[in-house]
Amino acid sequence: MGDTTVEQTIAGQTIAEKIFAAHLRDSPTPENMVLDIDVIMCHEITTPIAIMDLVDKGMDRVIDQSRIKAVIDHVTPAKDSKTATQAKIMREWARRHEIKDFFDVGRNGVCHALFPEKGFIRPGNTVIMGDSHTCTHGAFGAFAAGVGTTDLEVGILKGVCAFRKPKSMKIEVTGTLPAGVYAKDVILKIIKQLTVNGATDMVIEFCGPTVEEMNMSSRMTLCNMSVEAGATSGLCLPDKVTAEYLWPFIQEDYASIEAAVEDFSTWHSDPDAEYAETMTLDVSDLRPQVTYDYKPDKVKDIDELVGTTIDQVYIGSCTNGRIEDIRAAASILRGRTVADSVRGILTPATPAIYSQALDEGLIKIFMDAGFCVLNPTCGACLGMSSGVLAEGESCASTTNRNFNGRMGKGGMVHLMSPLSAAAAAVTGEITDPAQFIN
């Protein structure tokens, strides 16, 4: 009898599966994977707890100074003795371990805007931080996830972190965005459809022609809010847009941008990759989206909320504090002033963004309109400083979370795009930005 050949079919992999396979250190069970971590990010709210615990255990060490990126960004400058102490713990730790990439007051910015701007993220990277919106960095084709204090400690000490075997959800976005509709509106619509638990324990892969046309700022906005649908991470496939953004940092590694794009394509999902769930969203007729109530999936078309009174407008954060966001809002504010009943606050996400906005005359547009312009900080987003709401007040905000008390006890946060927020600043109420777009 002749030999019988049995062909074994190897299934294609998603980008998440490829990243996990490339970084696998150990797999104690089939569903649990210990990964080597490329980038360990730290800020002064969650990291000091990990630092002090390592000190108490006599394990005050770091795996590799070059893999650690640290910043003081949530309350900066310090607002009281407690926040000053948190910052002190961070800067003394950074000095003790000679962490080069530590950004103190004056050089600091919102972490999820500052670290990409510095070129710290690459396609195929694994990234952790004690911050739920670490998923922002998935826009570069990286697996980036927020972790708890214990996992952060292990990452700092050993350079590894444990995750469940990845399940991926593919979300294909098609169509041309209408005038006045922004990446923020796209992700709010997705969260509405998925609900806050719809992507729990999954990695969302954003793809499709609309995503391919988006710049890195818009892709970061999508990935930033994937956690609001319960996802562990969100990511986009790295391409020419990614390579052009990273070119100042990678030009020594590649002969051309095209060569970088070719290399990045190894991190693309295979055509026959299997997904736990898929979803398609045609944005051709998408209206601006706005949240109501106290969950990120409580979203309505702006038309249903027009006329809702606004007390404060906040433009900034790791979701929408980049130069593209500031330009968009300024296009509506130019030559106009905020309503008498409104406090307008602008927080550019990094010093470089602030400086560029100055050079382009955008800061003057905001100040002439009556906005208060602040240094880069996360403070208002989570109700810690620089724009806390009073009970009963409402805020049109470009941030990412509208939980009860998020920006201040008893306050209501309406999440929306920079265009919609600027329109609300002018009228004093939720307003369709289309009427201000030429």
C-alpha positions as CSV (number, residue, x, y, z in Angstrom):
1,M,0.0,0.0,0.0
2,G,1.4,3.4,-0.9
3,D,2.0,6.2,1.6
4,T,-1.0,8.4,2.3
5,T,-0.3,12.1,2.5
6,V,-2.5,14.2,4.8
7,E,-2.5,17.9,4.0
8,Q,-2.7,20.1,7.1
9,T,-4.4,23.4,6.6
10,I,-3.0,26.2,8.7
11,A,-5.5,28.9,9.3
12,G,-4.6,32.5,8.7
13,Q,-4.0,34.9,11.6
14,T,-5.3,38.2,12.6
15,I,-2.9,41.0,13.4
16,A,-3.5,40.5,17.1
17,E,-2.7,36.8,16.8
18,K,0.5,37.6,14.9
19,I,1.6,40.1,17.6
20,F,0.9,37.6,20.3
21,A,2.8,34.8,18.5
22,A,5.8,37.0,18.0
23,H,6.0,38.1,21.6
24,L,5.0,34.8,23.4
25,R,7.2,34.0,26.4
26,D,5.0,31.3,27.9
27,S,1.6,29.8,27.7
28,P,0.7,28.3,31.1
29,T,-2.7,27.3,29.8
30,P,-4.1,27.2,26.2
31,E,-6.1,30.4,26.9
32,N,-3.4,32.4,28.8
33,M,-0.4,33.9,27.2
34,V,2.6,35.6,28.8
35,L,4.0,38.2,26.4
36,D,7.2,40.1,26.2
37,I,6.4,43.8,26.4
38,D,8.1,46.3,24.1
39,V,6.9,49.6,25.7
40,I,5.9,50.1,29.4
41,M,4.2,53.4,29.9
42,C,3.8,55.1,33.3
43,H,2.0,58.2,34.6
44,E,1.7,59.7,38.1
45,I,-1.7,58.5,39.0
46,T,-1.3,54.7,38.8
47,T,2.5,54.2,38.7
48,P,3.4,55.5,42.2
49,I,1.4,52.7,43.8
50,A,3.4,50.2,41.8
51,I,6.7,52.0,42.6
52,M,6.1,52.0,46.3
53,D,5.0,48.4,46.4
54,L,8.2,47.4,44.6
55,V,10.2,49.5,47.1
56,D,8.4,47.8,50.0
57,K,9.2,44.4,48.6
58,G,12.9,45.2,48.2
59,M,12.5,44.9,44.4
60,D,13.0,48.5,43.3
61,R,14.4,47.7,39.8
62,V,13.4,48.2,36.2
63,I,13.7,45.6,33.4
64,D,15.2,48.1,30.9
65,Q,15.2,51.9,31.1
66,S,14.8,52.2,27.3
67,R,11.5,50.4,27.3
68,I,10.0,52.6,30.0
69,K,8.3,55.9,29.1
70,A,7.1,58.1,31.9
71,V,5.2,61.3,32.3
72,I,3.4,63.5,34.8
73,D,0.2,64.4,32.9
74,H,-3.0,63.9,34.9
75,V,-2.6,66.8,37.3
76,T,0.1,69.2,36.1
77,P,1.2,71.4,37.7
78,A,0.3,69.8,41.0
79,K,-2.9,71.1,42.6
80,D,-2.3,70.1,46.2
81,S,0.1,68.2,48.4
82,K,-1.2,64.8,47.4
83,T,-0.7,65.3,43.7
84,A,2.7,66.9,44.4
85,T,3.7,63.8,46.3
86,Q,2.6,61.5,43.5
87,A,4.7,63.6,41.1
88,K,7.7,63.5,43.4
89,I,7.6,59.7,43.7
90,M,7.6,59.5,39.9
91,R,10.5,62.0,39.3
92,E,12.6,60.5,42.0
93,W,12.0,57.0,40.6
94,A,12.9,58.2,37.1
95,R,16.2,59.7,38.4
96,R,17.0,56.7,40.5
97,H,16.8,54.4,37.5
98,E,18.1,56.9,34.9
99,I,14.9,56.7,32.8
100,K,15.7,58.9,29.9
101,D,12.2,59.2,28.5
102,F,10.7,60.9,31.5
103,F,8.6,64.0,30.8
104,D,8.2,66.4,33.8
105,V,6.3,69.7,34.0
106,G,7.1,71.9,31.0
107,R,8.0,69.0,28.7
108,N,5.0,66.9,29.5
109,G,1.8,66.3,27.8
110,V,-1.2,63.9,27.7
111,C,0.4,60.5,27.6
112,H,-1.5,59.0,24.7
113,A,-0.7,62.0,22.5
114,L,2.8,62.7,23.7
115,F,4.2,59.2,23.4
116,P,3.1,58.6,19.7
117,E,4.4,62.2,18.9
118,K,7.8,61.1,20.3
119,G,7.9,58.1,18.0
120,F,7.8,55.5,20.8
121,I,5.3,53.2,19.1
122,R,5.9,50.8,16.2
123,P,3.7,48.4,14.3
124,G,3.8,45.0,15.9
125,N,4.7,46.4,19.3
126,T,3.2,45.2,22.6
127,V,2.4,48.2,24.9
128,I,1.0,48.3,28.5
129,M,0.2,51.1,30.9
130,G,-1.9,51.5,34.1
131,D,-4.4,53.5,32.1
132,S,-7.5,52.2,30.3
133,H,-7.0,54.4,27.2
134,T,-3.6,52.8,26.4
135,C,-5.5,51.2,23.5
136,T,-5.0,54.5,21.6
137,H,-1.6,53.3,20.5
138,G,-3.2,50.4,18.6
139,A,-3.7,53.0,15.8
140,F,-0.1,52.2,14.8
141,G,-0.8,48.4,14.4
142,A,0.4,47.7,17.9
143,F,-1.3,45.6,20.7
144,A,-1.7,48.2,23.5
145,A,-3.7,47.6,26.6
146,G,-4.4,49.2,30.0
147,V,-3.5,47.0,32.9
148,G,-3.8,46.9,36.7
149,T,-1.2,47.8,39.3
150,T,0.1,44.2,39.7
151,D,0.5,43.7,36.0
152,L,2.2,47.1,35.7
153,E,4.6,46.1,38.5
154,V,5.5,42.8,36.7
155,G,6.0,44.8,33.5
156,I,8.3,47.2,35.1
157,L,10.3,44.5,36.9
158,K,10.2,41.6,34.4
159,G,9.1,43.1,31.1
160,V,6.2,40.7,30.6
161,C,2.5,40.7,31.0
162,A,-0.2,38.0,30.9
163,F,-3.2,38.2,28.6
164,R,-6.0,35.9,27.4
165,K,-5.6,34.4,24.0
166,P,-6.9,37.1,21.7
167,K,-10.3,37.0,20.1
168,S,-10.8,39.6,17.4
169,M,-13.7,41.6,16.2
170,K,-13.5,43.1,12.7
171,I,-15.2,46.4,12.1
172,E,-15.2,47.6,8.5
173,V,-16.0,51.2,7.9
174,T,-17.2,52.3,4.5
175,G,-18.5,55.4,2.8
176,T,-17.4,59.1,2.7
177,L,-17.9,61.1,5.9
178,P,-20.5,63.9,5.4
179,A,-19.5,67.5,6.1
180,G,-19.4,68.2,9.9
181,V,-19.0,64.5,10.7
182,Y,-15.7,63.4,12.4
183,A,-13.9,60.3,13.5
184,K,-15.3,60.9,17.0
185,D,-18.8,60.5,15.5
186,V,-17.8,57.2,13.9
187,I,-16.6,55.7,17.1
188,L,-19.6,57.0,19.1
189,K,-21.9,55.3,16.6
190,I,-19.9,52.1,16.8
191,I,-20.1,52.1,20.6
192,K,-23.9,52.8,20.4
193,Q,-24.3,49.7,18.2
194,L,-22.0,47.4,20.2
195,T,-23.0,48.7,23.7
196,V,-20.4,49.1,26.5
197,N,-20.1,45.3,26.8
198,G,-20.3,44.4,23.1
199,A,-16.5,43.9,22.6
200,T,-15.6,42.6,26.1
201,D,-12.3,40.6,26.1
202,M,-11.9,41.3,22.3
203,V,-9.4,43.2,20.2
204,I,-11.3,45.4,17.7
205,E,-9.7,45.6,14.3
206,F,-10.8,48.8,12.5
207,C,-10.5,48.5,8.7
208,G,-12.2,49.4,5.5
209,P,-11.7,52.2,3.0
210,T,-12.9,55.0,5.3
211,V,-10.3,54.0,8.0
212,E,-7.6,53.8,5.3
213,E,-8.4,57.4,4.3
214,M,-8.1,58.6,7.9
215,N,-5.0,60.3,9.2
216,M,-3.2,59.0,12.3
217,S,-5.1,61.5,14.6
218,S,-8.4,60.1,13.5
219,R,-7.2,56.5,13.8
220,M,-6.1,57.3,17.4
221,T,-9.5,58.7,18.1
222,L,-11.1,55.4,17.0
223,C,-8.7,53.2,18.9
224,N,-8.8,55.4,22.0
225,M,-12.5,54.7,22.6
226,S,-12.5,51.0,21.8
227,V,-12.3,50.3,25.5
228,E,-15.6,52.1,26.0
229,A,-17.2,49.1,24.1
230,G,-15.4,46.8,26.5
231,A,-12.5,45.9,24.2
232,T,-9.1,45.0,25.5
233,S,-7.6,47.0,22.6
234,G,-8.4,48.5,19.3
235,L,-6.0,48.7,16.3
236,C,-5.6,49.6,12.7
237,L,-3.5,47.9,10.1
238,P,-0.3,49.8,9.5
239,D,0.2,51.4,6.1
240,K,1.6,54.3,4.2
241,V,-0.2,56.8,6.5
242,T,1.5,55.1,9.5
243,A,4.9,55.1,7.8
244,E,4.7,58.8,6.9
245,Y,3.8,59.7,10.5
246,L,6.7,57.6,11.8
247,W,9.2,58.6,9.1
248,P,11.2,61.1,11.2
249,F,11.9,58.2,13.6
250,I,12.4,55.3,11.2
251,Q,14.2,56.8,8.3
252,E,17.5,55.3,9.4
253,D,15.9,51.9,9.3
254,Y,14.4,51.9,5.8
255,A,15.6,52.9,2.4
256,S,12.3,54.5,1.6
257,I,8.7,55.0,3.0
258,E,7.6,52.3,0.5
259,A,10.1,49.9,2.1
260,A,8.7,50.7,5.5
261,V,5.2,50.1,4.2
262,E,6.2,46.7,2.8
263,D,7.7,45.7,6.1
264,F,4.6,46.9,8.0
265,S,2.4,44.7,5.8
266,T,3.8,41.6,7.6
267,W,1.5,42.7,10.5
268,H,-1.6,42.8,8.4
269,S,-4.3,40.2,9.1
270,D,-4.3,37.3,6.6
271,P,-7.2,37.1,4.1
272,D,-8.4,33.9,5.7
273,A,-8.1,35.0,9.3
274,E,-11.0,34.1,11.5
275,Y,-12.9,36.6,13.6
276,A,-15.2,36.1,16.6
277,E,-17.5,38.8,15.3
278,T,-17.7,41.1,12.3
279,M,-19.5,44.4,11.8
280,T,-19.9,46.8,8.8
281,L,-20.7,50.5,9.2
282,D,-21.5,52.7,6.2
283,V,-20.9,56.3,7.3
284,S,-22.2,58.0,4.1
285,D,-25.3,59.3,5.9
286,L,-23.9,59.5,9.4
287,R,-25.1,62.4,11.5
288,P,-22.9,64.0,14.3
289,Q,-23.2,61.9,17.4
290,V,-23.7,63.0,21.0
291,T,-24.0,61.1,24.3
292,Y,-26.7,61.6,26.9
293,D,-27.1,60.0,30.3
294,Y,-24.1,58.4,32.0
295,K,-22.8,55.6,29.7
296,P,-20.7,55.9,26.5
297,D,-23.3,53.8,24.6
298,K,-26.1,56.3,25.4
299,V,-25.7,58.0,22.0
300,K,-28.1,59.9,19.8
301,D,-28.0,61.7,16.5
302,I,-27.3,65.3,17.3
303,D,-30.7,66.3,15.9
304,E,-32.4,64.6,18.9
305,L,-30.4,66.7,21.4
306,V,-30.3,70.1,19.7
307,G,-31.2,72.8,22.1
308,T,-29.9,71.1,25.2
309,T,-28.3,73.7,27.4
310,I,-24.5,73.7,27.9
311,D,-22.5,75.4,30.7
312,Q,-19.0,74.5,29.7
313,V,-17.2,73.4,26.5
314,Y,-14.0,71.4,26.8
315,I,-11.7,70.7,23.9
316,G,-8.7,68.5,24.6
317,S,-7.8,65.1,26.0
318,C,-6.1,62.0,24.6
319,T,-9.2,61.6,22.4
320,N,-9.4,65.0,20.7
321,G,-6.6,67.3,21.8
322,R,-4.4,67.0,18.7
323,I,-3.6,69.7,16.2
324,E,-6.2,68.4,13.7
325,D,-8.9,68.7,16.5
326,I,-7.9,72.2,17.3
327,R,-7.9,73.2,13.7
328,A,-11.4,71.8,13.3
329,A,-12.8,73.6,16.3
330,A,-11.0,76.9,15.2
331,S,-12.7,76.7,11.8
332,I,-16.0,77.3,13.5
333,L,-14.8,79.7,16.2
334,R,-12.9,82.0,13.8
335,G,-14.6,85.4,14.0
336,R,-17.2,84.2,16.5
337,T,-17.4,84.4,20.3
338,V,-18.7,81.9,22.9
339,A,-22.1,82.4,24.3
340,D,-22.4,84.5,27.5
341,S,-23.6,81.5,29.4
342,V,-20.6,79.3,28.4
343,R,-17.1,78.7,29.8
344,G,-14.9,77.5,27.0
345,I,-11.7,75.6,27.8
346,L,-9.0,74.5,25.4
347,T,-6.2,72.2,26.4
348,P,-3.7,71.3,23.6
349,A,-2.5,67.7,24.3
350,T,1.2,68.4,24.2
351,P,3.7,71.3,24.2
352,A,4.4,70.7,20.5
353,I,0.7,70.8,19.6
354,Y,0.4,74.0,21.7
355,S,3.4,75.5,19.9
356,Q,2.1,74.6,16.5
357,A,-1.4,76.0,17.3
358,L,0.4,79.3,18.3
359,D,2.3,79.4,15.1
360,E,-0.8,78.8,13.0
361,G,-2.8,81.5,14.9
362,L,-5.2,79.0,16.3
363,I,-4.6,80.0,20.0
364,K,-5.5,83.6,19.1
365,I,-8.7,82.4,17.5
366,F,-9.7,80.6,20.7
367,M,-8.7,83.4,22.9
368,D,-10.5,86.0,20.8
369,A,-13.6,83.8,21.0
370,G,-13.4,83.9,24.8
371,F,-11.8,80.5,25.5
372,C,-9.5,79.9,28.5
373,V,-6.4,78.2,27.1
374,L,-4.6,75.8,29.5
375,N,-1.3,73.9,29.5
376,P,-1.4,70.2,28.4
377,T,-3.1,68.1,31.2
378,C,-5.6,65.4,31.6
379,G,-7.1,67.2,34.6
380,A,-10.6,68.2,33.5
381,C,-11.3,64.9,31.7
382,L,-11.5,62.9,34.9
383,G,-12.7,65.8,37.2
384,M,-9.4,66.3,39.0
385,S,-8.5,69.8,38.0
386,S,-8.7,72.5,35.3
387,G,-12.4,72.4,34.5
388,V,-14.3,70.5,37.1
389,L,-18.1,70.8,36.9
390,A,-20.5,71.9,39.6
391,E,-23.5,69.9,40.5
392,G,-26.2,70.3,37.9
393,E,-23.9,71.7,35.2
394,S,-23.4,70.2,31.8
395,C,-20.3,70.1,29.5
396,A,-19.9,69.6,25.8
397,S,-16.7,67.6,25.8
398,T,-14.3,66.1,23.3
399,T,-13.2,63.6,26.0
400,N,-14.0,59.8,26.1
401,R,-16.1,59.1,29.2
402,N,-19.4,60.4,30.5
403,F,-19.7,58.4,33.7
404,N,-21.7,59.9,36.5
405,G,-19.4,62.3,38.3
406,R,-16.6,61.9,35.7
407,M,-15.9,65.7,35.3
408,G,-17.4,66.6,38.7
409,K,-20.0,65.4,41.2
410,G,-23.5,65.9,39.8
411,G,-22.2,67.1,36.4
412,M,-23.4,65.8,33.0
413,V,-20.9,65.2,30.2
414,H,-22.0,65.2,26.6
415,L,-19.3,63.5,24.5
416,M,-19.0,64.9,20.9
417,S,-16.6,65.9,18.2
418,P,-14.5,69.1,18.3
419,L,-16.7,70.5,15.5
420,S,-19.9,69.9,17.6
421,A,-18.2,71.2,20.8
422,A,-17.2,74.4,19.0
423,A,-20.7,74.9,17.7
424,A,-22.1,74.4,21.2
425,A,-19.7,77.0,22.6
426,V,-21.0,79.6,20.1
427,T,-24.7,79.0,20.8
428,G,-24.7,77.8,24.4
429,E,-26.6,74.7,23.5
430,I,-26.0,71.4,21.6
431,T,-26.0,72.5,18.0
432,D,-25.5,70.9,14.6
433,P,-22.1,72.2,13.4
434,A,-23.2,72.0,9.8
435,Q,-24.6,75.5,10.0
436,F,-21.2,76.9,10.7
437,I,-19.4,75.0,7.9
438,N,-18.9,76.9,4.7
